[in-house]
């Protein structure tokens, strides 16, 4: 009988905080600037430069700590983590080892296996390193220090996860919490949320952990899932063949779906940590914690419960709408104007998501205002425009945020309710399509649909479909 193996996974999640300036200097944190333009003597590690802590970093870290049920450390401090790497200009990173800002929290996740708590071992603040750009054509590497000194929180979980599904549920829960707090945009593709996966395997029932490896370079949920499965299989094969898994750091290549050994896994002693001499300890009193706690926004879990109760929309709708804070805000603001929550939900979940998919637009990039969507819904509900026109107008709102009332008036898109005009168009459709008329009179009910379409075409799509159908029935049955 073949052995059964269990995967044991812990995560180190790095999140870039949404401050306008870096953690220890006044340089911009904006993504995408020209290389080495958001830099100064502090973040490029020039001799004699001194760090000054950005208080907003601590506020954001505290908000995340409170939202993840962590214990806040009343007196925390920074340490130097010494290592040499070309993107690390000081040859040390200012981080937290001995007294991190928070410890012993958890987040609750839900998968097909049920509800589970994933414990958080600790959370600490630190500065990001620069970025190496490898030019394969010239066989050279270039350094961009724009990211150097960007503030991070690192959230270190306990090894509580047992599958890729649980890892992704944990990452998604963290992402939503942090986005709702406004502490980070958590865009994996821009590196503002990154995860290192610590993974080992052991025989089912074994009380001790196997040897773990750490995998880096994971910048999408799909890459994380693929890397976990590949590393799990790699370790099981080594064990089955009688070998031993080596504790090391590995780099995941998502294109090749393969990981490469980078270096042996370091322990804290290898970094020669010592207290950062240029920064004083941070004393976090109850009043500071209470100020952050009282400013905490409604998070997704509470929002979900409120939506189902207050707006009487299905749980499926509520889950989709609250997957993005921006989408949830759009839903609430639009509903507050037109008081039609189900209609607002439908427009967001059907037409908005369709156009987002077509244009590759993220929720946070939506530009249209709640008032214009609410006006469109009212125009459609009042039968001022028909559903076909409403969709066309919404596309303009989606792309340009036009005022639908003005647009409908200027373009002459209001629904034709004039029975005389509709009857004239219907008679034209009947005279031009004798075959469809014959089909209808021979019992083919579908033929009326074609005649409705032809009538609407004459009316330039602006006829009231209900009246069009009634007029056609009246003419054909007399």
C-alpha positions as CSV (number, residue, x, y, z in Angstrom):
1,X,0.0,0.0,0.0
2,X,1.5,3.4,-1.0
3,X,2.1,6.0,1.7
4,X,-0.3,8.9,2.1
5,X,1.3,12.4,2.4
6,X,0.0,15.6,4.0
7,X,1.2,19.0,2.8
8,X,2.1,21.6,5.5
9,X,2.2,25.2,4.4
10,X,2.9,28.5,6.1
11,X,3.0,31.9,4.3
12,X,5.1,35.1,4.6
13,X,3.0,37.7,3.0
14,X,4.6,41.1,2.2
15,X,2.2,44.0,1.7
16,X,3.3,47.4,0.4
17,X,1.5,50.1,2.4
18,X,-0.4,52.9,0.6
19,X,1.5,55.8,2.1
20,X,2.4,58.6,-0.3
21,X,6.0,58.6,0.9
22,X,8.5,56.0,1.9
23,X,9.0,54.6,5.4
24,X,12.1,56.5,6.4
25,X,12.3,59.4,3.9
26,X,10.1,61.8,1.9
27,X,10.5,60.1,-1.5
28,X,7.4,59.1,-3.5
29,X,6.1,55.6,-3.3
30,X,4.2,55.9,-6.7
31,X,4.5,52.8,-8.9
32,X,5.9,53.0,-12.4
33,X,8.2,56.1,-12.3
34,X,11.4,56.2,-14.5
35,X,14.2,54.1,-12.8
36,X,15.9,55.8,-9.9
37,X,13.8,59.0,-9.9
38,X,12.1,58.4,-6.6
39,X,15.3,58.3,-4.6
40,X,17.4,60.3,-2.1
41,X,20.5,59.7,0.1
42,X,18.4,57.9,2.7
43,X,16.7,55.2,0.5
44,X,19.9,54.7,-1.6
45,X,21.9,54.1,1.6
46,X,24.4,57.0,1.4
47,X,26.8,57.2,4.3
48,X,25.7,59.7,7.0
49,X,22.0,59.7,6.0
50,X,19.5,59.1,8.8
51,X,16.1,57.5,8.7
52,X,13.0,59.3,10.1
53,X,9.9,57.0,10.7
54,X,6.7,57.8,8.7
55,X,3.9,57.7,11.3
56,X,1.3,56.7,8.7
57,X,3.1,53.3,8.3
58,X,2.5,52.6,12.0
59,X,-1.2,53.6,11.7
60,X,-1.7,51.2,8.8
61,X,0.2,48.4,10.5
62,X,-2.0,48.9,13.6
63,X,-5.2,48.9,11.5
64,X,-4.2,45.5,9.9
65,X,-3.2,44.1,13.3
66,X,-6.6,45.0,14.9
67,X,-8.5,43.6,11.9
68,X,-6.6,40.3,12.1
69,X,-7.2,39.9,15.9
70,X,-3.5,40.4,16.7
71,X,-2.0,41.4,20.1
72,X,-0.3,44.8,19.7
73,X,3.2,45.1,21.2
74,X,3.1,48.1,23.5
75,X,6.8,48.9,22.9
76,X,8.1,47.8,19.6
77,X,11.4,48.6,17.9
78,X,13.4,48.2,14.6
79,X,16.3,46.0,14.0
80,X,19.0,45.7,11.3
81,X,19.0,42.6,9.2
82,X,22.4,42.4,7.7
83,X,22.9,40.9,4.2
84,X,24.6,41.8,1.0
85,X,22.6,41.9,-2.2
86,X,22.9,44.4,-5.1
87,X,19.3,45.7,-4.6
88,X,20.0,46.4,-0.9
89,X,22.1,49.6,-0.9
90,X,22.8,49.8,2.8
91,X,23.9,46.1,3.0
92,X,21.2,45.8,5.7
93,X,17.5,46.0,5.9
94,X,15.6,47.9,8.6
95,X,13.1,45.4,9.9
96,X,11.7,44.0,13.2
97,X,12.8,40.8,14.8
98,X,12.8,41.0,18.6
99,X,9.8,43.2,19.2
100,X,7.5,43.2,16.1
101,X,4.4,45.5,16.1
102,X,1.9,42.6,16.5
103,X,1.7,38.9,17.3
104,X,-0.8,36.0,17.8
105,X,-3.7,36.9,15.5
106,X,-5.8,34.9,13.1
107,X,-8.1,35.1,10.1
108,X,-11.0,32.8,9.4
109,X,-11.2,31.2,6.0
110,X,-13.9,29.2,4.2
111,X,-13.2,26.5,1.6
112,X,-15.1,23.4,0.4
113,X,-13.6,21.7,3.5
114,X,-15.4,24.1,5.8
115,X,-14.4,27.0,8.1
116,X,-11.0,27.2,9.6
117,X,-8.8,29.6,11.5
118,X,-5.3,30.3,10.2
119,X,-3.2,31.7,13.0
120,X,-0.8,34.6,12.5
121,X,2.5,34.2,14.2
122,X,3.6,37.8,13.9
123,X,3.4,40.9,11.9
124,X,6.3,43.3,11.4
125,X,7.1,46.6,9.6
126,X,10.1,46.9,7.4
127,X,11.5,48.6,4.3
128,X,11.4,47.1,0.8
129,X,14.6,46.5,-1.2
130,X,15.2,47.9,-4.7
131,X,14.5,45.9,-7.9
132,X,16.9,44.1,-10.1
133,X,16.2,44.2,-13.8
134,X,17.9,41.4,-15.7
135,X,18.7,42.0,-19.3
136,X,19.1,38.6,-21.0
137,X,20.3,40.1,-24.3
138,X,23.2,41.9,-22.8
139,X,23.7,39.4,-19.9
140,X,23.6,42.3,-17.4
141,X,21.6,43.3,-14.4
142,X,20.5,46.8,-13.6
143,X,19.2,48.2,-10.3
144,X,16.2,50.5,-9.8
145,X,16.0,51.9,-6.3
146,X,12.6,53.5,-6.7
147,X,11.1,50.6,-4.6
148,X,13.9,50.8,-2.0
149,X,12.4,52.1,1.3
150,X,8.8,51.6,0.3
151,X,7.0,50.6,3.5
152,X,6.0,46.9,4.0
153,X,4.2,44.9,6.6
154,X,5.2,41.2,6.6
155,X,2.5,38.9,7.9
156,X,3.9,35.5,9.0
157,X,1.4,32.7,9.4
158,X,1.7,29.6,11.4
159,X,2.0,26.4,9.3
160,X,-1.8,25.8,9.5
161,X,-2.6,25.4,5.8
162,X,-2.8,22.0,4.1
163,X,-3.7,22.8,0.5
164,X,-3.5,25.4,-2.3
165,X,-7.2,26.0,-1.8
166,X,-6.6,27.0,1.9
167,X,-3.6,29.2,0.9
168,X,-5.6,31.1,-1.7
169,X,-8.6,31.5,0.7
170,X,-6.2,32.9,3.3
171,X,-4.5,35.3,0.7
172,X,-7.9,36.4,-0.6
173,X,-9.2,37.1,3.0
174,X,-6.0,39.1,3.8
175,X,-6.3,41.0,0.6
176,X,-9.9,42.0,1.1
177,X,-9.3,43.0,4.8
178,X,-6.3,45.2,3.8
179,X,-8.0,46.7,0.8
180,X,-11.1,47.6,2.9
181,X,-8.9,49.3,5.4
182,X,-7.3,51.3,2.6
183,X,-3.9,50.2,3.8
184,X,-2.8,48.9,0.4
185,X,-4.2,48.2,-3.1
186,X,-2.8,44.7,-2.8
187,X,-2.1,44.4,-6.6
188,X,-0.1,41.2,-7.0
189,X,0.8,42.1,-10.6
190,X,2.5,45.3,-9.3
191,X,4.2,43.6,-6.4
192,X,2.3,45.4,-3.7
193,X,1.2,42.0,-2.3
194,X,3.7,39.2,-2.5
195,X,3.9,35.8,-0.8
196,X,6.7,33.4,0.0
197,X,5.5,29.9,0.5
198,X,7.1,27.7,3.2
199,X,6.1,24.1,2.4
200,X,6.9,20.6,3.6
201,X,5.3,17.2,3.4
202,X,4.9,14.4,6.0
203,X,3.2,11.1,6.2
204,X,-0.4,11.4,7.3
205,X,-0.6,10.9,11.0
206,X,3.1,11.9,11.6
207,X,3.4,14.3,14.6
208,X,6.6,16.0,13.3
209,X,7.1,18.3,10.4
210,X,9.1,17.5,7.3
211,X,12.0,19.6,6.0
212,X,10.6,22.8,4.5
213,X,11.5,24.8,1.5
214,X,10.7,28.5,0.8
215,X,9.5,29.5,-2.6
216,X,9.8,33.1,-3.9
217,X,8.8,35.0,-7.0
218,X,5.0,34.3,-6.7
219,X,3.0,37.2,-8.2
220,X,-0.4,35.7,-8.9
221,X,-2.9,33.4,-7.2
222,X,-2.6,31.0,-10.1
223,X,1.2,30.9,-9.8
224,X,0.9,30.2,-6.1
225,X,-1.4,27.3,-6.7
226,X,0.8,25.8,-9.4
227,X,4.0,26.3,-7.3
228,X,2.4,24.6,-4.3
229,X,1.4,21.5,-6.3
230,X,4.8,21.3,-8.1
231,X,6.8,21.6,-4.9
232,X,4.6,19.1,-3.1
233,X,5.1,16.5,-5.9
234,X,8.9,17.3,-6.0
235,X,9.3,16.6,-2.3
236,X,7.2,13.4,-2.3
237,X,9.3,12.1,-5.2
238,X,12.5,12.8,-3.3
239,X,11.2,11.0,-0.2
240,X,9.8,8.1,-2.2
241,X,13.2,7.6,-3.8
242,X,14.9,7.5,-0.4
243,X,16.4,11.0,-0.6
244,X,16.3,13.9,1.8
245,X,14.6,17.2,1.2
246,X,17.1,20.1,1.6
247,X,16.1,23.2,3.5
248,X,16.6,25.9,0.9
249,X,15.1,28.9,-0.9
250,X,13.7,28.2,-4.3
251,X,12.7,30.5,-7.2
252,X,9.5,29.6,-9.0
253,X,9.5,30.1,-12.8
254,X,5.8,30.2,-13.7
255,X,6.4,30.0,-17.5
256,X,8.3,26.7,-17.1
257,X,6.2,25.6,-14.1
258,X,9.4,24.7,-12.4
259,X,11.4,25.9,-9.3
260,X,15.1,26.4,-9.0
261,X,17.3,26.3,-5.9
262,X,18.5,29.8,-5.1
263,X,20.4,29.4,-1.8
264,X,20.3,27.4,1.4
265,X,17.6,28.7,3.8
266,X,19.1,31.2,6.3
267,X,18.2,31.3,10.0
268,X,18.0,34.5,12.0
269,X,21.5,34.1,13.3
270,X,22.9,34.3,9.7
271,X,21.6,37.8,9.4
272,X,23.3,39.1,12.6
273,X,20.3,41.1,13.7
274,X,20.9,43.9,16.2
275,X,18.8,46.9,17.3
276,X,18.6,49.7,14.8
277,X,20.7,52.5,16.5
278,X,19.2,55.4,14.4
279,X,15.6,54.8,15.4
280,X,14.0,55.1,18.9
281,X,11.5,52.5,20.1
282,X,7.8,53.1,19.3
283,X,5.5,53.3,22.4
284,X,1.9,52.4,21.4
285,X,-0.5,53.4,24.1
286,X,-4.2,52.4,24.5
287,X,-5.3,55.8,23.2
288,X,-3.4,55.3,20.0
289,X,-4.9,51.8,19.5
290,X,-8.4,53.1,20.3
291,X,-8.0,55.9,17.8
292,X,-7.2,53.4,15.1
293,X,-9.9,51.0,16.2
294,X,-12.7,53.6,16.2
295,X,-11.7,54.6,12.7
296,X,-11.9,51.1,11.3
297,X,-14.3,50.8,8.4
298,X,-17.0,48.1,8.0
299,X,-15.1,45.0,6.7
300,X,-16.4,42.5,4.1
301,X,-17.8,40.0,6.6
302,X,-20.0,42.6,8.3
303,X,-21.0,44.2,5.0
304,X,-22.2,40.8,3.7
305,X,-24.5,40.3,6.6
306,X,-25.9,43.8,6.3
307,X,-26.5,43.6,2.6
308,X,-28.6,40.5,2.9
309,X,-30.6,42.0,5.7
310,X,-30.9,45.7,4.6
311,X,-31.1,45.3,0.8
312,X,-32.8,41.9,0.6
313,X,-30.5,40.7,-2.2
314,X,-29.4,37.1,-2.7
315,X,-26.2,35.9,-1.0
316,X,-24.6,35.3,-4.3
317,X,-25.1,39.0,-5.4
318,X,-23.8,40.2,-2.0
319,X,-20.7,38.1,-2.3
320,X,-19.8,39.3,-5.8
321,X,-20.5,43.0,-4.9
322,X,-18.4,42.9,-1.8
323,X,-15.3,41.3,-3.4
324,X,-14.1,44.8,-4.1
325,X,-14.5,47.7,-1.8
326,X,-14.8,50.1,-4.8
327,X,-17.7,48.0,-6.2
328,X,-19.4,47.8,-2.8
329,X,-19.1,51.6,-2.5
330,X,-20.6,52.0,-6.0
331,X,-23.5,49.7,-5.2
332,X,-24.3,51.5,-1.9
333,X,-24.0,55.0,-3.3
334,X,-26.2,54.2,-6.4
335,X,-28.8,52.5,-4.2
336,X,-28.9,55.5,-1.9
337,X,-29.9,57.7,-4.9
338,X,-32.4,55.4,-6.8
339,X,-33.6,53.1,-3.9
340,X,-33.6,50.1,-6.2
341,X,-30.9,47.7,-4.8
342,X,-31.8,44.7,-6.9
343,X,-31.7,46.7,-10.1
344,X,-28.4,48.3,-9.2
345,X,-27.0,44.9,-8.4
346,X,-28.1,43.6,-11.8
347,X,-26.6,46.5,-13.7
348,X,-23.3,46.0,-11.8
349,X,-23.1,42.3,-12.0
350,X,-24.2,41.9,-15.6
351,X,-23.4,44.9,-17.8
352,X,-20.6,46.3,-15.7
353,X,-18.8,43.0,-15.4
354,X,-19.3,42.3,-19.1
355,X,-17.7,45.6,-20.1
356,X,-14.9,45.2,-17.5
357,X,-14.1,41.8,-19.0
358,X,-14.2,43.2,-22.6
359,X,-11.9,46.2,-21.8
360,X,-9.7,44.6,-19.2
361,X,-10.8,47.1,-16.5
362,X,-10.3,46.5,-12.8
363,X,-12.9,47.5,-10.3
364,X,-10.7,50.2,-8.9
365,X,-10.4,51.7,-12.4
366,X,-14.2,52.3,-12.9
367,X,-14.8,55.9,-13.6
368,X,-18.6,56.3,-13.8
369,X,-20.5,58.0,-11.0
370,X,-23.3,56.5,-8.9
371,X,-25.6,59.4,-9.9
372,X,-25.3,58.6,-13.6
373,X,-26.0,54.9,-13.1
374,X,-28.9,55.7,-10.8
375,X,-30.3,58.1,-13.5
376,X,-30.0,55.4,-16.1
377,X,-31.9,52.9,-14.0
378,X,-34.7,55.4,-13.4
379,X,-34.9,56.1,-17.2
380,X,-35.2,52.4,-17.9
381,X,-37.7,51.7,-15.0
382,X,-39.9,54.7,-16.1
383,X,-39.9,53.3,-19.6
384,X,-38.4,56.5,-20.9
385,X,-35.9,54.3,-22.8
386,X,-36.2,50.6,-23.6
387,X,-33.7,47.9,-22.5
388,X,-31.8,47.9,-25.7
389,X,-31.2,51.7,-25.6
390,X,-30.4,51.5,-21.9
391,X,-27.5,49.1,-22.6
392,X,-26.2,51.3,-25.3
393,X,-26.3,54.4,-23.1
394,X,-24.7,52.4,-20.2
395,X,-21.7,51.6,-22.4
396,X,-21.2,55.4,-22.9
397,X,-21.5,55.9,-19.1
398,X,-19.0,53.1,-18.5
399,X,-16.5,54.6,-20.9
400,X,-17.0,58.3,-20.5
401,X,-19.3,58.8,-17.5
402,X,-21.8,60.8,-19.6
403,X,-25.0,62.2,-18.1
404,X,-27.7,59.8,-19.4
405,X,-30.5,62.4,-19.2
406,X,-28.7,64.9,-21.4
407,X,-27.4,62.1,-23.8
408,X,-30.8,60.6,-24.3
409,X,-32.4,64.0,-25.0
410,X,-29.6,65.1,-27.4
411,X,-29.5,61.9,-29.3
412,X,-33.3,61.5,-29.5
413,X,-33.2,58.1,-27.8
414,X,-36.4,58.3,-25.8
415,X,-38.9,55.5,-26.3
416,X,-41.6,56.0,-28.9
417,X,-44.9,55.4,-27.1
418,X,-47.0,57.1,-29.8
419,X,-49.4,54.3,-31.0
420,X,-50.0,56.1,-34.3
421,X,-46.2,56.0,-35.1
422,X,-45.9,52.4,-33.9
423,X,-48.9,51.3,-36.0
424,X,-47.4,52.9,-39.1
425,X,-44.1,51.0,-38.6
426,X,-46.0,47.8,-37.8
427,X,-48.0,48.0,-41.0
428,X,-44.8,48.6,-43.0
429,X,-43.3,45.4,-41.4
430,X,-46.4,43.4,-42.2
431,X,-46.5,44.5,-45.9
432,X,-42.7,43.9,-46.4
433,X,-42.7,40.4,-44.8
434,X,-45.7,38.4,-46.2
435,X,-43.9,35.1,-45.4
436,X,-43.6,35.9,-41.7
437,X,-47.3,37.0,-41.7
438,X,-48.3,33.6,-43.3
439,X,-46.1,31.7,-40.8
440,X,-47.8,33.4,-37.9
441,X,-51.3,32.8,-39.3
442,X,-50.3,29.1,-39.7
443,X,-49.6,28.9,-36.0
444,X,-45.9,29.7,-35.9
445,X,-45.9,32.0,-32.8
446,X,-42.1,32.7,-33.3
447,X,-42.9,34.7,-36.4
448,X,-44.2,37.5,-34.3
449,X,-40.7,38.0,-32.9
450,X,-39.3,38.7,-36.3
451,X,-42.1,41.2,-37.1
452,X,-41.4,42.9,-33.7
453,X,-37.7,43.2,-34.7
454,X,-38.6,44.7,-38.1
455,X,-41.0,47.2,-36.6
456,X,-38.3,48.2,-34.0
457,X,-35.8,48.6,-36.8
458,X,-38.1,51.1,-38.5
459,X,-38.4,52.9,-35.2
460,X,-34.6,52.9,-34.8
461,X,-34.8,50.7,-31.8
462,X,-36.8,53.2,-29.8
463,X,-40.2,51.7,-29.8
464,X,-41.9,50.5,-26.7
465,X,-41.6,46.7,-27.2
466,X,-44.8,46.0,-25.2
467,X,-46.9,48.4,-27.3
468,X,-45.2,47.2,-30.6
469,X,-46.2,43.6,-29.8
470,X,-49.8,44.6,-28.9
471,X,-50.2,46.6,-32.1
472,X,-48.9,43.7,-34.2
473,X,-51.2,41.2,-32.6
474,X,-54.1,43.6,-33.1
475,X,-53.3,44.1,-36.8
476,X,-52.6,40.4,-37.6
477,X,-55.7,39.1,-35.8
478,X,-58.2,41.4,-37.4
